[in-house]
Amino acid sequence: MRIGSKGYYGLLALSELLQYYRTGGPVQVKEIAKRQEIPEEYLSQIMVQLKRANLVRGARGPGGGYSLARAPESITLREVLTVLEGPLMGMELKAYRKTSAVSLMTQRLIETWARGINAFEKVLEEITLADLCRPEEKAYMYHI
């Protein structure tokens, strides 16, 4: 699985919005773009996709911008990446799974790949935006 620029930039933008989540203030695209070094026009397109998926909400006007539409604990990485990058399991793999004229080795390879994708999706489903943005000292704290 390769995460494209949309997914990467989208996660960076959401991490910016998380910083303002508790205060509730919207953040303008130009501010996010400048701080994260993302092309502003491209980020605008990404934010529209996130808004359509109800991950962010937008407000117009001089004090406008974007804010998280839900608690960061309820936004999973899988949800964000699926919205911005599309389904994680490629169409070409689905086509092979439906074909009956494949060798036993090919079928096993497809099944193995599908298991890997399922495991990857499970991890992405378990990690939330809040987990991703947790301060380092809390993120790596181990108790013995």
C-alpha positions as CSV (number, residue, x, y, z in Angstrom):
1,M,0.0,0.0,0.0
2,R,1.4,3.3,-1.0
3,I,-0.1,6.5,0.4
4,G,-0.2,9.3,-2.1
5,S,0.1,13.0,-1.6
6,K,-3.6,13.5,-1.0
7,G,-3.6,11.1,1.9
8,Y,-0.4,12.5,3.4
9,Y,-1.4,16.1,3.0
10,G,-4.9,15.4,4.3
11,L,-3.5,13.8,7.4
12,L,-1.2,16.8,7.9
13,A,-4.1,19.2,7.5
14,L,-6.3,17.2,10.0
15,S,-3.4,17.3,12.5
16,E,-3.4,21.1,12.2
17,L,-7.2,21.2,12.8
18,L,-6.7,18.9,15.8
19,Q,-4.6,21.6,17.5
20,Y,-7.6,24.0,17.4
21,Y,-10.3,21.3,18.1
22,R,-10.8,22.2,21.8
23,T,-11.1,25.9,21.2
24,G,-13.4,25.4,18.3
25,G,-11.9,28.0,16.1
26,P,-11.7,27.4,12.4
27,V,-8.4,27.5,10.5
28,Q,-8.0,28.9,7.1
29,V,-6.5,26.8,4.3
30,K,-3.8,29.4,3.6
31,E,-2.6,29.1,7.2
32,I,-2.5,25.3,7.1
33,A,-0.8,25.3,3.7
34,K,1.9,27.7,4.9
35,R,2.6,25.9,8.1
36,Q,2.7,22.4,6.5
37,E,4.2,23.5,3.2
38,I,1.3,22.2,1.1
39,P,0.3,23.9,-2.2
40,E,-2.7,26.0,-1.2
41,E,-4.9,25.1,-4.3
42,Y,-4.3,21.4,-3.8
43,L,-5.1,21.6,-0.1
44,S,-8.3,23.4,-1.0
45,Q,-9.4,20.4,-3.1
46,I,-8.4,18.0,-0.3
47,M,-10.4,20.0,2.2
48,V,-13.5,19.9,0.0
49,Q,-13.2,16.0,-0.1
50,L,-12.9,15.9,3.7
51,K,-15.9,18.2,4.0
52,R,-18.0,16.0,1.7
53,A,-17.1,13.0,4.0
54,N,-18.2,15.0,7.1
55,L,-14.7,14.8,8.6
56,V,-14.4,18.6,8.6
57,R,-16.8,21.5,8.5
58,G,-16.3,24.8,6.8
59,A,-17.3,28.3,7.6
60,R,-17.2,31.2,5.1
61,G,-16.3,34.8,5.7
62,P,-13.4,36.7,7.2
63,G,-13.4,34.5,10.4
64,G,-14.0,31.4,8.4
65,G,-12.0,28.3,7.7
66,Y,-12.2,24.6,8.6
67,S,-12.6,22.7,11.8
68,L,-13.0,19.0,12.7
69,A,-16.6,17.9,12.4
70,R,-16.1,15.1,14.9
71,A,-14.0,14.2,17.9
72,P,-10.4,13.2,16.8
73,E,-10.9,9.9,18.7
74,S,-13.6,8.9,16.3
75,I,-11.7,9.6,13.1
76,T,-9.7,6.6,12.0
77,L,-6.8,6.6,9.6
78,R,-8.6,4.1,7.4
79,E,-11.5,6.5,7.0
80,V,-9.3,9.4,6.0
81,L,-7.2,7.4,3.6
82,T,-10.3,5.7,2.0
83,V,-11.9,9.2,1.5
84,L,-8.7,10.7,-0.1
85,E,-7.0,7.7,-1.7
86,G,-10.0,5.4,-2.5
87,P,-10.4,1.7,-1.6
88,L,-7.2,0.1,-0.2
89,M,-7.7,-3.1,-2.2
90,G,-6.9,-2.4,-5.8
91,M,-9.4,-3.2,-8.6
92,E,-6.9,-5.4,-10.3
93,L,-6.7,-7.7,-7.3
94,K,-10.5,-7.9,-7.2
95,A,-10.6,-8.9,-10.9
96,Y,-8.1,-11.7,-10.3
97,R,-10.1,-13.0,-7.4
98,K,-13.2,-13.4,-9.5
99,T,-11.4,-15.2,-12.4
100,S,-11.7,-19.0,-12.3
101,A,-8.9,-19.6,-14.8
102,V,-6.0,-18.8,-12.5
103,S,-3.3,-21.3,-11.4
104,L,-3.3,-22.6,-7.8
105,M,-0.1,-20.6,-7.1
106,T,-1.7,-17.4,-8.4
107,Q,-4.8,-18.1,-6.3
108,R,-2.7,-18.6,-3.2
109,L,-0.7,-15.4,-3.9
110,I,-4.0,-13.4,-4.2
111,E,-5.3,-14.9,-1.0
112,T,-2.1,-14.1,0.8
113,W,-2.1,-10.5,-0.5
114,A,-5.7,-10.1,0.5
115,R,-4.9,-11.3,4.1
116,G,-2.1,-8.7,4.2
117,I,-4.5,-6.0,3.0
118,N,-7.0,-7.0,5.6
119,A,-4.4,-6.9,8.4
120,F,-3.3,-3.5,7.2
121,E,-6.9,-2.2,7.1
122,K,-7.4,-3.5,10.7
123,V,-4.4,-1.5,12.0
124,L,-5.6,1.6,10.2
125,E,-9.1,1.1,11.7
126,E,-7.6,0.9,15.2
127,I,-5.5,4.1,14.9
128,T,-7.3,7.4,15.3
129,L,-6.4,11.0,14.5
130,A,-6.0,11.5,18.2
131,D,-3.6,8.6,18.5
132,L,-1.5,10.0,15.6
133,C,-1.3,13.4,17.2
134,R,-0.7,12.4,20.8
135,P,2.3,14.1,22.3
136,E,5.5,12.0,22.1
137,E,5.9,11.4,25.8
138,K,2.4,9.9,26.1
139,A,2.6,8.0,22.8
140,Y,5.6,6.0,23.8
141,M,5.1,5.5,27.5
142,Y,5.6,1.9,28.7
143,H,4.8,0.6,32.1
144,I,6.5,-2.4,33.6
